[in-house]
Every structure is written in structure tokens, then in C-alpha cells.
Amino acid sequence: MTIPRVARVHGAGGLGNGALVFDGRFRVAFVLFGGMLALQSSPTLDAVKITYLVGTVLCLVGALVTVWRARRTPEVRLGVPWIAVSAALAVLIAMSFLVARANLTSTMDWTRDVAAYGLFAAVPVLALDVQSSASRKLLIGLLVVAGILGGVSWAFEWLSRRNIAELPLTHLVFPSGQLPSMLYLFAMATALTARRGGAAWAALGGVILGLFLLTGTRSSLLLLIGPLAIAVLLGRPGMRSSLLTFLSHGVVAVAVVLAFQLALALPTVLEPGGAPGEPSGSKPPATSGPGVLPDRLGSLGALLNSQAIDPSMKERVAQYQAAWALFVSSPIVGVGPGHPIVWTNVSGRQRTGFTADTPLVMPAKFGVVGMLVFLGAAVAYGSTVRTAWQRDPRSVITLTLVGYAVLTIVGLPLGFPVEDKGASLALILLLALAFAERRQPQLPAATQTLSVGVVERQRTS
């Protein structure tokens, strides 16, 4: 009699019969969707976040048991570089508590700020755990649901923050741009390579891009670099098909933006007594109107011509200077998480926060020691990309891994990605898909070349 896979992992040896229900699928669902709900509850470390933190620790313990028992499998061996990074980061986090206390940082502030790095340390273990029990379809389904929820919530957050639209909710879940960005890259990689269903994935990519663009966030245009890198990897044989995919997803993105602009303008046009060009009453407008988005995107030309006149650029420079000053004050171990970063905004007012829009926040908190640990994380990611590339350079997972790496590098000047907890949540799913692909049967090199040629002819014919 063959023992079910989950039963072999969780059998009576340690966690008990009740643990059979709480396998890797449950754990990753709790960490992913529990985090998306709990992390948007309030800016402080409240009871909801503490409950989520405790639950995540319990999930991590269960995941560690699973990974340890499967330590001799090829999938876990593939994740050894990541496990080493997790161990090093755990030591760094423990050391940072002593550094933070030496700089008079409260335990509560340290816990709140270091949580993002703790979640990143748990990423490889949770990814290895869920890939052993979840199917590829389930992992993709989790990415689609989480990416759409994250994208809508991110759009809500920025539309409300910029007074572009008055919405009943400021966000649905934790407003992170990382999860929708990962979904966008996966959707475009699938659309660019799929024989069937590519149009649906291109449309999904267009919707995600449209959600980013309608907020007027200029850095959203960087998203296009990811699929461009994917198209370059696919090469000239599929250039025509790639061009059509880009065009179709761009049409969908523009349609999303135009529909939103129309929805903003309609209430003013249809309001009784509100003729065009006339004030519709004494009541002040509830939103900044549809002109905000064109103004934001139209300011790109001025930004490129003269950085000095752009307020957001001035404030970003101030944040760079503040983080650099903290790093210089303690270059080896940093000042520790939870230490306030203080800068002066364009209005001349002093701002204080635990993070800032600069990658220097990480060395400011962890010093050169932290830089070495995250250099190891970059090496581990490169190892994962290399393994996926050697297996199949044109697979959706390989292309998504490369696209995400390119997008992370290009977006690094805007902030350190690990500071956004959504990056860790997205990386759990991406690494799980990469590790799970190791279980799929590999075709001989000649067969791969033949199948790629057939696919390209079918797509271009």
C-alpha cells in the first residue's frame, strides 16, 4: 500500500494526526492571504498583526519539519543556497536586536521594522514546503488571486492618497505593488510563449498594467522593462508574435485607463445644471478630477529635463542623504531596525519614518554585514535562474525569474524591495513554482529544440 505524500511528510512521528490537515497548502495560504489582510489593519503593531506573527511562526515551524524530513530530495537540495541565506539572515536579525537596543530603539519599534526581514528569511522554507504538496495549477491560482487583490488594493491606495478619486475603501488588502508586478510578469511570459490561451494572459497583463498606470505613479512605466527583457530572451523567431502580444496588452491597459477617466468625468457632465465649463454648484469637488493622471504622466518630460524642479525627486534625494548619514554613523552593523530615519520634505517640514524610498535603508539598518547577507541572496537567486535556464530557457518560470530579476535591478534606486512585505509573499510563490518545476520530466535537448521550433511556427503562421 502506498502512503499518501502528505501522510509520509507529517506522519505520526512528530506533529500528530491533526497536522495532516495543516499541510504546506494551508500554511502558505495563511501566510499569503493572512498577511494581505493583517498587514493592512493599521500602521502600528496591533493585536491583529501580533496574531498573524504568531501564526506565521507556527507555520514556519511546521514547514521546517517538512523540509528537514525531505532534505535528501532533489527539490530541497536545489534550495540549499537559499537555506544558507535564511540561516545567515536569522543570525543577522538576532544580532540587530542588540544593535538596536544599543541605539535606544524600543523593542516594539524593532519588532515592527524587522518583521519584513524575518518574513524574507522564511521565504525559502515556505516555498520548499508548499511545492511538495501543492500542484502547479494551485500555485498559479494563488498567484492570480493574490496578484489581482494586491493590484486593486494598490490602485485604491494611491487613488485615495493622491485625491484622484473618492472611493468607499482606501484599500481591500495590504497595498503592495510587488504581488501584481509578479503576476504581470508571469502573465506576459505565458502570453509570449503559450500556444493556447495566450490572449487571456495578455489581457490579464494589460489589466494589471492599467491598474498601475491609472494611479499616475510614473515609476509604473518601469513594469514594461520586465516583459521587454523576456521578449529579448525569446529572440527573433518569435518577434512578430511578441509584438502582437505587446500591442494587445497595451490596448487593454489603455482601455482600463480611459474607462477610469470616463468614470471620473461622467458625474460632472451628468450632474443636473452642470453644463460643461460651468461650476456645478457650491459644493467643492470630491476628487481632483480626471486631469490629475495626464498631469502626472505629462510631468515625465520635465523630470527628465531637470531633476531639480520635481518635488518628488527632491524629497527622494533628502531620503538618500538621511539614510546615508545613518550608514556612515555605523557602517559595520548599522543602527538596527526600528531606528527613525529623519529627513526634510519639499515643504520644509521634518518627516520621520522607519523606511524611505532608497535602497540605502538596508545598509543603514544592517551595515556592511547586511550587505554581505543580501549579496548571498542575490547569488542564491542567480543559482535558481541558472538551474531553470539549464533545464529550459524558454519555460514560463525561467522567463518570469529573469524578468523579475531585471525589474528588481531597475527599480532598486526607488527603494529596497524587502522593505515591502509583498515582495516576500510574491517570492514564496515564484520560488515554489521554480522548485516544483524540478519535479517535471525533462525532455532531451534535441526534443526541446524541435518542440520550440514547432511552437514558433505555429505561433507565427
LINTA-V64312 format. One record per residue. RES is the residue in three letters. PSI is psi in radians with two decimals (999 if undefined). Layout:
res & psi
RES & PSI
RES & PSI
//
This chain:
res & psi
MET & 2.32
THR & 2.22
ILE & 2.30
PRO & 2.64
ARG & -0.81
VAL & -0.66
ALA & -0.64
ARG & -0.62
VAL & -0.72
HIS & 0.21
GLY & -3.05
ALA & -0.03
GLY & -0.37
GLY & -0.94
LEU & -0.22
GLY & 2.95
ASN & -0.60
GLY & -0.42
ALA & -0.25
LEU & -0.57
VAL & -0.67
PHE & 1.21
ASP & -2.92
GLY & -0.56
ARG & -0.75
PHE & -0.76
ARG & -0.79
VAL & -0.57
ALA & -0.69
PHE & -0.85
VAL & -0.73
LEU & -1.09
PHE & -0.55
GLY & -0.70
GLY & -0.70
MET & -0.51
LEU & -0.79
ALA & -0.66
LEU & -0.18
GLN & 0.13
SER & -0.75
SER & 2.83
PRO & -0.11
THR & 2.92
LEU & 1.52
ASP & -3.04
ALA & -0.63
VAL & -0.78
LYS & -0.65
ILE & -0.71
THR & -0.76
TYR & -0.71
LEU & -0.78
VAL & -0.77
GLY & -0.68
THR & -0.67
VAL & -0.74
LEU & -0.73
CYS & -0.69
LEU & -0.68
VAL & -0.82
GLY & -0.69
ALA & -0.69
LEU & -0.72
VAL & -0.78
THR & -0.83
VAL & -0.70
TRP & -0.75
ARG & -0.42
ALA & 0.39
ARG & -0.35
ARG & 0.03
THR & 2.69
PRO & -0.60
GLU & -0.77
VAL & -0.65
ARG & -0.61
LEU & -0.52
GLY & 0.14
VAL & -0.77
PRO & -0.64
TRP & -0.67
ILE & -0.68
ALA & -0.72
VAL & -0.75
SER & -0.75
ALA & -0.76
ALA & -0.70
LEU & -0.61
ALA & -0.74
VAL & -0.73
LEU & -0.71
ILE & -0.75
ALA & -0.73
MET & -0.60
SER & -0.43
PHE & -0.74
LEU & -0.68
VAL & -0.77
ALA & -0.74
ARG & -0.63
ALA & -0.45
ASN & 0.30
LEU & 0.48
THR & 2.35
SER & 2.69
THR & -0.66
MET & -0.77
ASP & -0.70
TRP & -0.78
THR & -0.77
ARG & -0.71
ASP & -0.60
VAL & -0.20
ALA & -0.67
ALA & -0.67
TYR & -0.59
GLY & -0.70
LEU & -0.68
PHE & -0.65
ALA & -0.50
ALA & -0.21
VAL & -0.92
PRO & -0.69
VAL & -0.79
LEU & -0.63
ALA & -0.77
LEU & -0.60
ASP & -0.89
VAL & -0.51
GLN & -0.34
SER & -0.28
SER & -0.29
ALA & 2.49
SER & 2.87
ARG & -0.68
LYS & -0.70
LEU & -0.75
LEU & -0.73
ILE & -0.69
GLY & -0.73
LEU & -0.72
LEU & -0.73
VAL & -0.85
VAL & -0.83
ALA & -0.68
GLY & -0.72
ILE & -0.81
LEU & -0.78
GLY & -0.68
GLY & -0.77
VAL & -0.76
SER & -0.68
TRP & -0.72
ALA & -0.77
PHE & -0.78
GLU & -0.85
TRP & -0.53
LEU & -0.68
SER & -0.70
ARG & -0.61
ARG & 0.10
ASN & 0.57
ILE & -0.63
ALA & 2.57
GLU & 1.96
LEU & 2.65
PRO & -0.42
LEU & 2.47
THR & -0.47
HIS & 2.78
LEU & -0.85
VAL & -2.96
PHE & 2.07
PRO & 1.50
SER & 2.42
GLY & -0.14
GLN & -0.78
LEU & -0.85
PRO & -0.54
SER & -0.75
MET & -0.74
LEU & -0.70
TYR & -0.79
LEU & -0.74
PHE & -0.75
ALA & -0.74
MET & -0.66
ALA & -0.69
THR & -0.76
ALA & -0.60
LEU & -0.26
THR & -0.28
ALA & 2.48
ARG & -0.60
ARG & 2.55
GLY & 0.10
GLY & -0.59
ALA & -0.68
ALA & -0.71
TRP & -0.63
ALA & -0.70
ALA & -0.73
LEU & -0.75
GLY & -0.67
GLY & -0.67
VAL & -0.78
ILE & -0.80
LEU & -0.71
GLY & -0.68
LEU & -0.67
PHE & -0.77
LEU & -0.61
LEU & -0.22
THR & -0.20
GLY & 0.22
THR & 1.95
ARG & -0.54
SER & -0.21
SER & -0.46
LEU & -0.36
LEU & -0.39
LEU & -0.58
LEU & -0.36
ILE & -0.61
GLY & -1.01
PRO & -0.47
LEU & -0.72
ALA & -0.67
ILE & -0.76
ALA & -0.65
VAL & -0.71
LEU & -0.60
LEU & -0.41
GLY & -3.07
ARG & -0.57
PRO & -0.60
GLY & 0.39
MET & -0.75
ARG & -0.80
SER & -0.71
SER & -0.71
LEU & -0.74
LEU & -0.67
THR & -0.77
PHE & -0.75
LEU & -0.79
SER & -0.72
HIS & -0.52
GLY & -0.66
VAL & -0.74
VAL & -0.75
ALA & -0.78
VAL & -0.68
ALA & -0.69
VAL & -0.79
VAL & -0.78
LEU & -0.68
ALA & -0.69
PHE & -0.76
GLN & -0.69
LEU & -0.70
ALA & -0.57
LEU & -0.64
ALA & -0.50
LEU & -0.79
PRO & -0.64
THR & -0.71
VAL & -0.67
LEU & -0.13
GLU & 2.34
PRO & 2.27
GLY & 0.08
GLY & 1.25
ALA & 2.64
PRO & 2.34
GLY & -0.09
GLU & 2.57
PRO & 2.39
SER & 0.10
GLY & -3.13
SER & -0.25
LYS & 2.27
PRO & 2.65
PRO & 2.49
ALA & -0.33
THR & 2.99
SER & -0.08
GLY & 3.03
PRO & -0.15
GLY & -0.22
VAL & -0.77
LEU & -0.88
PRO & -0.62
ASP & -0.75
ARG & -0.86
LEU & -0.55
GLY & -0.32
SER & -0.07
LEU & -0.69
GLY & -0.77
ALA & -0.64
LEU & -0.72
LEU & -0.54
ASN & -0.63
SER & 1.84
GLN & -0.48
ALA & -0.43
ILE & -0.07
ASP & 2.12
PRO & -0.72
SER & -0.59
MET & -0.70
LYS & -0.76
GLU & -0.61
ARG & -0.71
VAL & -0.72
ALA & -0.65
GLN & -0.68
TYR & -0.81
GLN & -0.68
ALA & -0.76
ALA & -0.67
TRP & -0.69
ALA & -0.68
LEU & -0.71
PHE & -0.76
VAL & -0.56
SER & -0.41
SER & 1.34
PRO & -0.42
ILE & -0.92
VAL & -0.01
GLY & -3.01
VAL & -0.08
GLY & 2.60
PRO & 2.62
GLY & -0.18
HIS & 2.30
PRO & 2.45
ILE & 2.10
VAL & 2.25
TRP & 2.95
THR & 2.20
ASN & -3.11
VAL & -0.31
SER & 0.01
GLY & 0.14
ARG & 2.54
GLN & 2.28
ARG & 2.54
THR & 2.36
GLY & 2.90
PHE & -0.29
THR & 3.01
ALA & 2.90
ASP & 1.14
THR & 2.47
PRO & -0.18
LEU & -0.13
VAL & -0.59
MET & -0.93
PRO & -0.50
ALA & -0.61
LYS & -0.65
PHE & -0.10
GLY & -2.83
VAL & -0.58
VAL & -0.76
GLY & -0.66
MET & -0.67
LEU & -0.69
VAL & -0.78
PHE & -0.35
LEU & -0.67
GLY & -0.64
ALA & -0.67
ALA & -0.67
VAL & -0.73
ALA & -0.72
TYR & -0.75
GLY & -0.64
SER & -0.70
THR & -0.74
VAL & -0.76
ARG & -0.75
THR & -0.77
ALA & -0.66
TRP & -0.73
GLN & -0.53
ARG & -0.87
ASP & 1.79
PRO & -0.23
ARG & 0.17
SER & 2.72
VAL & -0.70
ILE & -0.76
THR & -0.80
LEU & -0.65
THR & -0.70
LEU & -0.80
VAL & -0.77
GLY & -0.71
TYR & -0.65
ALA & -0.79
VAL & -0.78
LEU & -0.66
THR & -0.75
ILE & -0.78
VAL & -0.64
GLY & -0.04
LEU & -0.67
PRO & -0.31
LEU & -0.16
GLY & 2.80
PHE & 2.10
PRO & -0.54
VAL & -0.40
GLU & -0.45
ASP & 1.94
LYS & -0.41
GLY & -0.48
ALA & -0.73
SER & -0.71
LEU & -0.72
ALA & -0.67
LEU & -0.53
ILE & -0.83
LEU & -0.70
LEU & -0.80
LEU & -0.63
ALA & -0.74
LEU & -0.66
ALA & -0.75
PHE & -0.69
ALA & -0.54
GLU & -0.38
ARG & -0.44
ARG & -0.30
GLN & 2.50
PRO & 2.39
GLN & 2.32
LEU & 2.62
PRO & 2.72
ALA & -0.72
ALA & -0.67
THR & -0.69
GLN & -0.78
THR & -0.73
LEU & -0.76
SER & -0.65
VAL & -0.72
GLY & -0.70
VAL & -0.76
VAL & -0.77
GLU & -0.70
ARG & -0.65
GLN & -0.61
ARG & -0.52
THR & -0.18
SER & 999
//
